[in-house]
Structure formats: structure tokens, C-alpha cells
Amino acid sequence: MSDSVTAAAMRTAEVSRNTAETRIRVRINLDGTGRQSLATGLPFLDHMLDQIARHGLVDLDVHAEGDLHIDGHHTVEDIGITLGQAVAQAIGDKSGIRRYGHAYVPLDEALSRVVVDFSGRPGLVWNVTFTRAMIGGFDVDLAHEFFQGFVNHAQLTLHVDNLRGDNAHHQCETIFKAFARAFRMALEPDPRAAGHIPSTKGSLKG
């Protein structure tokens, strides 16, 4: 078996995070088929995580118990943190990946662009103005909190731009779908760079 196949087969992780506010467990396979098992207590967030799994072609299990009697903030943020930790663990030293990814995704009238760099440096640029404050019972501000927690712990640079949209559900869904496609592109093995870390520094650890 080649080194690249071996590395791909090993790009999995399981991470748990337990605090006084939440109990989170995330399992991920970066080389999956889009299989998912999601139970966050927030149906709209489950719907968005499903987009990451299906369009990113990662196998993803996320199970969470949080203080939803207060609101969804701690649960959403901590899921982002735990998912980021799992991705960082699964990706390893990032040798042989493309590193960069980008995607434009439409949904009816909405269009979003997401650009990813697995740079080792956390950074989120968020240019999103939702047309309403709530999508069902989901506070749209929590989309930003999810991605902020994720980039801080996955150690990547992420630019998110919602270019247009009238329906907040469509806006948010295009963001998650575009993220999934950009994420998938960035983590794909680059056959011309097998065994090499795509950085002039020789490291993508920050």
C-alpha cells in the first residue's frame, strides 16, 4: 500500500469536550462518503452540519448535550471548537494536501463564496448580513460563533462572503455548502505534492 493511501486511511479523529455548559463528542473521517449521525439538540444546526458531511464528503458524527434552556450559544460554539480540534487531529502535519480551497454556491436567489487556507494561523473574515435574526429557532448570530470556534481550533484562515440573498435560510445554507466544498478541495491529496508540506516554511503549524 502506498504512503498516500495509508495516510488517507488514517485521516480520522474522535474528540470529546465536556464542560459545565456542554458535553460534545465529534468523530470525523476526512476521506469518507458523506455519512453522518447528528444530534445536537438544534435541528437547524443538524441541517447545516449535514451540508458539511454530504458536500465535503466527510463522515461526521456529532452528538451534543448543552444548556439549551438558556440558549444555543454555548452548544453551537463548543461544537465548532470540538469539530475544529477533530479536524486538526485528523489532518496531521498536512503533508500532501492542496492547502487552499474555494467555492461559490447558489441556492435560488442566494449566493455565497468561501475561501479556505489551512495555514496553521486562525483567522475568520465574515462578511454576512442576514435578512432576519432567526431561522426557525436558530439565532443567525450563532453561525458566526460556530465558524469562529472552528477556525480557532482547526488553525485555518477562512473568508466567508454572502454575496446576495433575500431568504436567511438560503443565505446560511449556501455558506455551509460553500464551506464544505472549499474544505473538501483544500484537504484533497495533491498527487504532485505527495509527502510534501505546501509551505515555503516547511511547516503549517502557525
Backbone as CSV, one residue per row, in Angstrom:
resi,resn,N_x,N_y,N_z,CA_x,CA_y,CA_z,C_x,C_y,C_z
1,MET,0.851,-1.197,0.000,0.000,0.000,0.000,0.879,1.236,0.000
2,SER,0.564,2.223,-0.821,1.376,3.431,-0.921,1.215,4.286,0.314
3,ASP,2.189,5.187,0.541,2.130,6.087,1.686,0.896,6.973,1.627
4,SER,0.530,7.450,0.392,-0.610,8.354,0.274,-1.902,7.662,0.662
5,VAL,-2.060,6.399,0.273,-3.263,5.659,0.623,-3.298,5.399,2.121
6,THR,-2.128,5.050,2.675,-2.067,4.806,4.110,-2.447,6.049,4.887
7,ALA,-1.907,7.200,4.474,-2.206,8.448,5.155,-3.685,8.780,5.065
8,ALA,-4.271,8.551,3.875,-5.683,8.855,3.690,-6.539,8.003,4.610
9,ALA,-6.153,6.707,4.738,-6.928,5.787,5.557,-6.875,6.180,7.031
10,MET,-5.870,6.946,7.417,-5.684,7.291,8.816,-6.213,8.686,9.161
11,ARG,-6.854,9.360,8.224,-7.284,10.735,8.499,-8.632,10.742,9.230
12,THR,-8.591,10.224,10.438,-9.779,10.143,11.286,-9.430,10.660,12.672
13,ALA,-10.450,11.063,13.394,-10.242,11.510,14.778,-11.553,11.447,15.529
14,GLU,-11.440,11.307,16.830,-12.591,11.408,17.724,-12.187,12.286,18.902
15,VAL,-12.983,13.306,19.180,-12.674,14.264,20.244,-13.919,14.493,21.087
16,SER,-13.728,14.536,22.391,-14.809,14.867,23.311,-14.454,16.137,24.069
17,ARG,-15.466,16.938,24.355,-15.292,18.163,25.130,-16.415,18.224,26.159
18,ASN,-16.034,18.234,27.421,-17.022,18.241,28.499,-16.762,19.433,29.415
19,THR,-17.760,20.292,29.544,-17.675,21.446,30.428,-18.938,21.495,31.281
20,ALA,-19.016,22.510,32.127,-20.222,22.688,32.936,-21.416,23.087,32.084
21,GLU,-21.153,23.522,30.838,-22.217,24.000,29.954,-22.609,23.007,28.876
22,THR,-21.633,22.211,28.413,-21.906,21.303,27.293,-21.131,20.003,27.436
23,ARG,-21.630,18.990,26.748,-20.921,17.720,26.562,-21.010,17.403,25.073
24,ILE,-19.855,17.409,24.424,-19.797,17.263,22.967,-18.912,16.079,22.607
25,ARG,-19.332,15.309,21.621,-18.470,14.269,21.040,-18.532,14.391,19.520
26,VAL,-17.370,14.448,18.906,-17.261,14.545,17.448,-16.348,13.434,16.942
27,ARG,-16.808,12.741,15.921,-15.986,11.757,15.218,-15.994,12.135,13.743
28,ILE,-14.800,12.159,13.109,-14.717,12.569,11.709,-13.768,11.669,10.937
29,ASN,-14.126,11.426,9.691,-13.266,10.745,8.720,-13.170,11.672,7.507
30,LEU,-12.004,12.259,7.294,-11.844,13.227,6.217,-11.938,12.594,4.838
31,ASP,-11.842,11.283,4.773,-11.895,10.580,3.484,-13.124,9.689,3.415
32,GLY,-14.231,10.241,3.847,-15.456,9.469,3.896,-16.304,9.620,2.651
33,THR,-17.598,9.352,2.828,-18.546,9.373,1.716,-19.724,10.307,1.969
34,GLY,-19.694,11.016,3.114,-20.801,11.899,3.456,-21.765,11.315,4.458
35,ARG,-21.406,10.165,5.019,-22.260,9.549,6.042,-22.259,10.439,7.280
36,GLN,-23.400,10.538,7.945,-23.466,11.397,9.118,-24.447,10.873,10.154
37,SER,-24.166,11.195,11.417,-25.065,10.941,12.540,-25.005,12.183,13.411
38,LEU,-26.101,12.921,13.474,-26.096,14.246,14.077,-27.214,14.362,15.104
39,ALA,-26.850,14.797,16.297,-27.847,15.004,17.346,-27.329,16.110,18.256
40,THR,-27.598,17.346,17.873,-27.095,18.493,18.631,-28.160,19.128,19.517
41,GLY,-29.402,18.739,19.332,-30.496,19.403,20.021,-30.984,20.650,19.312
42,LEU,-30.327,20.996,18.206,-30.687,22.169,17.405,-30.915,21.694,15.966
43,PRO,-32.151,21.455,15.582,-32.427,20.862,14.271,-31.824,21.626,13.095
44,PHE,-31.833,22.955,13.145,-31.266,23.704,12.022,-29.758,23.508,11.957
45,LEU,-29.087,23.436,13.109,-27.645,23.172,13.094,-27.361,21.777,12.548
46,ASP,-28.188,20.797,12.922,-28.037,19.457,12.339,-28.114,19.537,10.811
47,HIS,-29.054,20.325,10.317,-29.228,20.502,8.869,-27.975,21.111,8.241
48,MET,-27.343,22.070,8.909,-26.133,22.698,8.381,-24.933,21.749,8.457
49,LEU,-24.809,20.997,9.539,-23.715,20.026,9.644,-23.856,18.927,8.601
50,ASP,-25.101,18.601,8.268,-25.356,17.630,7.202,-24.782,18.130,5.876
51,GLN,-24.860,19.442,5.647,-24.282,20.013,4.421,-22.768,19.795,4.388
52,ILE,-22.112,19.990,5.541,-20.657,19.785,5.611,-20.309,18.340,5.277
53,ALA,-21.048,17.401,5.864,-20.767,15.988,5.620,-20.999,15.612,4.156
54,ARG,-22.169,15.943,3.640,-22.541,15.493,2.299,-21.733,16.179,1.202
55,HIS,-21.563,17.503,1.317,-20.874,18.228,0.246,-19.362,18.246,0.446
56,GLY,-18.913,17.988,1.683,-17.483,17.872,1.930,-16.970,16.459,1.796
57,LEU,-17.889,15.499,1.621,-17.549,14.076,1.553,-16.696,13.650,2.741
58,VAL,-17.155,14.051,3.927,-16.553,13.571,5.162,-17.613,12.801,5.933
59,ASP,-17.191,11.766,6.634,-18.089,11.079,7.553,-18.043,11.840,8.864
60,LEU,-19.213,12.158,9.398,-19.267,13.062,10.542,-20.322,12.617,11.546
61,ASP,-19.871,12.400,12.781,-20.779,12.134,13.893,-20.620,13.274,14.891
62,VAL,-21.716,13.917,15.223,-21.699,14.985,16.220,-22.851,14.760,17.174
63,HIS,-22.526,14.580,18.445,-23.547,14.398,19.458,-23.282,15.387,20.584
64,ALA,-24.297,16.124,20.959,-24.119,17.198,21.928,-25.267,17.254,22.916
65,GLU,-24.933,17.571,24.146,-25.902,17.921,25.186,-25.449,19.257,25.748
66,GLY,-26.298,20.263,25.669,-25.911,21.581,26.136,-27.017,22.273,26.899
67,ASP,-26.688,23.458,27.405,-27.639,24.220,28.203,-28.604,24.993,27.297
68,LEU,-29.357,24.249,26.513,-30.290,24.857,25.563,-31.458,25.550,26.262
69,HIS,-31.636,25.302,27.552,-32.674,26.029,28.295,-32.304,27.510,28.437
70,ILE,-30.992,27.811,28.274,-30.551,29.207,28.265,-30.679,29.748,26.847
71,ASP,-29.862,29.213,25.956,-29.985,29.449,24.515,-28.996,28.524,23.823
72,GLY,-28.811,28.684,22.521,-27.959,27.772,21.780,-26.493,28.157,21.726
73,HIS,-26.131,29.285,22.331,-24.790,29.838,22.133,-23.678,28.877,22.541
74,HIS,-23.714,28.395,23.781,-22.628,27.546,24.264,-22.530,26.262,23.451
75,THR,-23.673,25.688,23.107,-23.679,24.434,22.352,-23.089,24.620,20.967
76,VAL,-23.504,25.656,20.260,-23.013,25.884,18.897,-21.523,26.200,18.904
77,GLU,-21.108,27.093,19.806,-19.698,27.457,19.884,-18.831,26.242,20.210
78,ASP,-19.268,25.443,21.180,-18.465,24.300,21.596,-18.438,23.204,20.541
79,ILE,-19.484,23.078,19.757,-19.444,22.138,18.625,-18.414,22.613,17.609
80,GLY,-18.393,23.917,17.310,-17.378,24.446,16.405,-15.977,24.180,16.918
81,ILE,-15.749,24.404,18.217,-14.441,24.163,18.827,-14.049,22.696,18.702
82,THR,-14.963,21.803,19.060,-14.656,20.374,19.071,-14.448,19.837,17.658
83,LEU,-15.255,20.309,16.710,-15.052,19.908,15.320,-13.697,20.403,14.820
84,GLY,-13.331,21.626,15.171,-12.024,22.140,14.783,-10.895,21.296,15.346
85,GLN,-11.006,20.895,16.603,-9.985,20.050,17.215,-9.892,18.700,16.511
86,ALA,-11.045,18.148,16.141,-11.046,16.852,15.454,-10.397,16.960,14.079
87,VAL,-10.700,18.032,13.348,-10.098,18.222,12.029,-8.585,18.384,12.156
88,ALA,-8.142,19.193,13.104,-6.703,19.399,13.296,-6.006,18.081,13.606
89,GLN,-6.640,17.248,14.418,-6.062,15.960,14.770,-6.039,15.021,13.569
90,ALA,-7.128,15.012,12.806,-7.235,14.089,11.675,-6.292,14.450,10.540
91,ILE,-6.049,15.737,10.334,-5.262,16.168,9.187,-3.758,15.973,9.389
92,GLY,-3.332,15.894,10.635,-1.920,15.654,10.905,-1.037,16.826,10.501
93,ASP,0.106,16.530,9.874,1.060,17.602,9.532,0.737,18.286,8.207
94,LYS,-0.349,17.867,7.544,-0.862,18.487,6.317,0.006,18.207,5.088
95,SER,0.899,17.254,5.189,1.717,16.933,4.018,0.846,16.334,2.925
96,GLY,1.102,16.766,1.702,0.430,16.219,0.536,-0.939,16.774,0.243
97,ILE,-1.434,17.733,1.037,-2.752,18.304,0.751,-2.615,19.505,-0.189
98,ARG,-3.736,19.931,-0.746,-3.722,21.104,-1.617,-3.597,22.401,-0.812
99,ARG,-4.029,22.385,0.422,-3.970,23.509,1.370,-5.050,24.556,1.134
100,TYR,-5.227,25.002,-0.103,-6.199,26.050,-0.418,-7.458,25.447,-1.047
101,GLY,-8.584,26.067,-0.747,-9.831,25.656,-1.381,-10.776,26.829,-1.484
102,HIS,-11.638,26.794,-2.487,-12.602,27.878,-2.663,-13.850,27.324,-3.336
103,ALA,-14.966,27.989,-3.102,-16.215,27.561,-3.736,-17.223,28.698,-3.732
104,TYR,-17.974,28.776,-4.827,-19.179,29.589,-4.918,-20.352,28.622,-4.952
105,VAL,-21.357,28.876,-4.129,-22.539,28.010,-4.124,-23.803,28.869,-4.120
106,PRO,-24.704,28.626,-5.070,-26.001,29.314,-5.080,-27.096,28.436,-4.490
107,LEU,-28.120,29.060,-4.010,-29.376,28.389,-3.687,-30.486,29.376,-4.014
108,ASP,-31.144,29.144,-5.140,-32.151,30.083,-5.633,-31.553,31.486,-5.716
109,GLU,-32.064,32.437,-4.936,-31.611,33.831,-5.057,-30.327,34.109,-4.273
110,ALA,-29.910,33.184,-3.423,-28.761,33.405,-2.545,-27.481,32.861,-3.177
111,LEU,-26.365,33.523,-2.897,-25.064,33.112,-3.411,-23.997,33.435,-2.370
112,SER,-23.163,32.456,-2.055,-22.070,32.666,-1.107,-20.760,32.158,-1.678
113,ARG,-19.684,32.797,-1.214,-18.316,32.413,-1.584,-17.536,32.140,-0.299
114,VAL,-16.822,31.025,-0.289,-15.977,30.676,0.850,-14.591,30.300,0.335
115,VAL,-13.570,30.829,0.985,-12.177,30.543,0.646,-11.465,30.064,1.904
116,VAL,-10.717,28.972,1.772,-10.068,28.303,2.900,-8.568,28.229,2.656
117,ASP,-7.802,28.433,3.714,-6.362,28.206,3.687,-5.982,27.499,4.982
118,PHE,-5.519,26.258,4.877,-5.060,25.535,6.059,-3.647,25.999,6.407
119,SER,-3.575,27.238,6.833,-2.319,27.956,7.013,-1.633,27.660,8.333
120,GLY,-2.362,27.122,9.296,-1.831,26.994,10.637,-2.071,28.233,11.476
121,ARG,-2.674,29.253,10.870,-2.958,30.510,11.564,-4.467,30.740,11.566
122,PRO,-5.086,30.833,12.743,-6.536,31.019,12.795,-6.936,32.427,12.396
123,GLY,-7.897,32.529,11.497,-8.420,33.830,11.103,-9.753,33.665,10.406
124,LEU,-10.713,34.479,10.789,-12.039,34.443,10.175,-12.409,35.833,9.693
125,VAL,-12.692,35.949,8.400,-13.228,37.177,7.823,-14.668,36.864,7.427
126,TRP,-15.603,37.574,8.024,-17.040,37.225,7.933,-17.803,38.413,7.376
127,ASN,-18.196,38.319,6.133,-18.985,39.375,5.502,-20.378,38.828,5.183
128,VAL,-21.212,38.814,6.188,-22.547,38.221,6.076,-23.540,39.127,6.798
129,THR,-24.580,39.514,6.092,-25.673,40.259,6.706,-26.961,39.493,6.441
130,PHE,-27.435,38.804,7.456,-28.654,38.020,7.297,-29.875,38.936,7.221
131,THR,-30.879,38.485,6.493,-32.069,39.306,6.292,-33.046,39.219,7.456
132,ARG,-32.824,38.285,8.360,-33.626,38.249,9.580,-32.789,37.627,10.696
133,ALA,-33.241,37.804,11.932,-32.446,37.421,13.094,-32.576,35.943,13.451
134,MET,-33.666,35.312,13.079,-33.903,33.928,13.458,-34.276,33.108,12.236
135,ILE,-33.783,31.877,12.190,-34.222,30.892,11.203,-34.897,29.794,12.006
136,GLY,-36.205,29.804,12.035,-36.910,28.933,12.971,-36.508,29.340,14.382
137,GLY,-35.954,28.399,15.146,-35.485,28.710,16.490,-33.999,28.951,16.572
138,PHE,-33.340,29.135,15.429,-31.885,29.286,15.393,-31.513,30.747,15.226
139,ASP,-30.736,31.284,16.167,-30.249,32.654,16.107,-29.133,32.728,15.069
140,VAL,-29.292,33.556,14.042,-28.321,33.577,12.946,-26.935,34.017,13.407
141,ASP,-26.825,34.751,14.519,-25.508,35.134,15.034,-24.658,33.910,15.369
142,LEU,-25.315,32.793,15.632,-24.589,31.593,16.034,-23.828,30.954,14.881
143,ALA,-24.176,31.281,13.650,-23.385,30.781,12.513,-21.962,31.309,12.606
144,HIS,-21.833,32.597,12.924,-20.501,33.179,13.108,-19.782,32.522,14.274
145,GLU,-20.472,32.291,15.380,-19.835,31.677,16.550,-19.332,30.274,16.240
146,PHE,-20.095,29.531,15.452,-19.665,28.192,15.044,-18.347,28.262,14.281
147,PHE,-18.297,29.113,13.268,-17.089,29.180,12.447,-15.913,29.792,13.202
148,GLN,-16.175,30.736,14.120,-15.078,31.299,14.912,-14.441,30.224,15.786
149,GLY,-15.273,29.431,16.452,-14.741,28.331,17.250,-13.983,27.332,16.395
150,PHE,-14.521,27.063,15.224,-13.881,26.099,14.329,-12.508,26.573,13.870
151,VAL,-12.409,27.804,13.350,-11.117,28.254,12.808,-10.077,28.388,13.914
152,ASN,-10.493,28.775,15.114,-9.539,28.912,16.210,-8.847,27.602,16.548
153,HIS,-9.566,26.493,16.355,-9.023,25.200,16.777,-8.585,24.315,15.624
154,ALA,-9.127,24.539,14.429,-8.621,23.826,13.248,-7.389,24.528,12.693
155,GLN,-7.139,25.756,13.144,-5.960,26.520,12.733,-5.940,26.761,11.223
156,LEU,-6.989,27.423,10.737,-7.055,27.760,9.327,-7.568,29.180,9.163
157,THR,-7.319,29.737,7.995,-7.853,31.037,7.614,-9.097,30.801,6.767
158,LEU,-10.167,31.527,7.084,-11.445,31.300,6.421,-12.083,32.643,6.081
159,HIS,-12.376,32.833,4.803,-13.091,34.026,4.342,-14.484,33.597,3.891
160,VAL,-15.508,34.210,4.477,-16.902,33.878,4.174,-17.601,35.144,3.699
161,ASP,-18.133,35.101,2.485,-18.861,36.229,1.918,-20.206,35.756,1.393
162,ASN,-21.285,36.273,1.973,-22.589,36.074,1.363,-22.796,37.223,0.383
163,LEU,-22.813,36.893,-0.890,-22.822,37.917,-1.925,-24.212,38.474,-2.186
164,ARG,-25.229,37.645,-1.979,-26.599,38.124,-2.126,-27.547,37.085,-1.533
165,GLY,-28.752,37.524,-1.263,-29.772,36.616,-0.753,-30.870,37.368,-0.042
166,ASP,-32.097,36.921,-0.223,-33.254,37.514,0.429,-33.809,36.632,1.541
167,ASN,-33.514,35.342,1.460,-34.042,34.368,2.409,-32.899,33.920,3.321
168,ALA,-33.038,34.147,4.624,-31.949,33.859,5.558,-31.578,32.378,5.572
169,HIS,-32.576,31.500,5.431,-32.285,30.066,5.365,-31.387,29.780,4.164
170,HIS,-31.723,30.345,3.022,-30.912,30.147,1.823,-29.514,30.730,2.007
171,GLN,-29.430,31.917,2.605,-28.121,32.523,2.846,-27.231,31.597,3.671
172,CYS,-27.766,31.116,4.780,-26.970,30.277,5.676,-26.598,28.949,5.022
173,GLU,-27.533,28.372,4.301,-27.261,27.084,3.664,-26.185,27.218,2.592
174,THR,-26.190,28.309,1.835,-25.137,28.480,0.827,-23.782,28.649,1.489
175,ILE,-23.736,29.283,2.647,-22.466,29.436,3.373,-21.918,28.073,3.777
176,PHE,-22.750,27.242,4.368,-22.280,25.929,4.819,-21.930,25.020,3.645
177,LYS,-22.708,25.094,2.571,-22.380,24.277,1.400,-21.075,24.736,0.748
178,ALA,-20.905,26.051,0.629,-19.669,26.564,0.036,-18.474,26.222,0.917
179,PHE,-18.660,26.313,2.231,-17.581,25.903,3.135,-17.222,24.439,2.912
180,ALA,-18.225,23.592,2.809,-17.973,22.160,2.630,-17.177,21.888,1.357
181,ARG,-17.542,22.553,0.270,-16.844,22.332,-0.997,-15.417,22.870,-0.947
182,ALA,-15.228,24.043,-0.331,-13.879,24.602,-0.210,-13.019,23.738,0.713
183,PHE,-13.587,23.286,1.799,-12.934,22.398,2.756,-12.471,21.123,2.066
184,ARG,-13.368,20.544,1.292,-13.049,19.313,0.551,-11.896,19.541,-0.417
185,MET,-11.923,20.647,-1.153,-10.853,20.943,-2.106,-9.515,21.098,-1.396
186,ALA,-9.500,21.840,-0.299,-8.250,22.118,0.402,-7.617,20.863,0.981
187,LEU,-8.437,19.908,1.410,-7.917,18.714,2.061,-7.661,17.559,1.107
188,GLU,-7.991,17.746,-0.178,-7.729,16.686,-1.149,-6.228,16.434,-1.272
189,PRO,-5.829,15.172,-1.356,-4.428,14.882,-1.623,-4.025,15.421,-2.998
190,ASP,-2.889,16.079,-3.054,-2.340,16.584,-4.311,-1.303,15.590,-4.804
191,PRO,-1.584,14.862,-5.897,-0.664,13.816,-6.341,0.720,14.347,-6.707
192,ARG,0.815,15.621,-7.034,2.117,16.199,-7.385,2.895,16.649,-6.158
193,ALA,2.241,16.618,-4.993,2.897,17.097,-3.775,2.930,16.032,-2.690
194,ALA,2.857,14.771,-3.087,2.819,13.683,-2.118,4.035,13.736,-1.196
195,GLY,3.755,13.730,0.095,4.828,13.734,1.075,5.406,15.094,1.371
196,HIS,4.948,16.125,0.671,5.489,17.462,0.870,4.467,18.350,1.572
197,ILE,4.959,19.229,2.423,4.092,20.195,3.098,4.037,21.449,2.228
198,PRO,2.833,21.893,1.826,2.710,23.004,0.874,2.958,24.367,1.521
199,SER,4.211,24.609,1.898,4.599,25.870,2.512,6.082,26.096,2.317
200,THR,6.469,27.328,2.010,7.900,27.641,1.890,8.597,27.534,3.242
201,LYS,7.832,27.589,4.335,8.409,27.452,5.664,8.728,25.997,6.008
202,GLY,8.094,25.074,5.265,8.241,23.660,5.580,7.364,23.197,6.713
203,SER,6.446,24.068,7.147,5.548,23.724,8.248,4.273,24.549,8.113
204,LEU,3.148,23.936,8.501,1.862,24.658,8.533,1.289,24.593,9.943
205,LYS,2.161,24.872,10.911,1.745,24.840,12.305,1.620,26.241,12.883
206,GLY,1.588,27.258,12.052,1.418,28.611,12.545,2.716,29.400,12.527
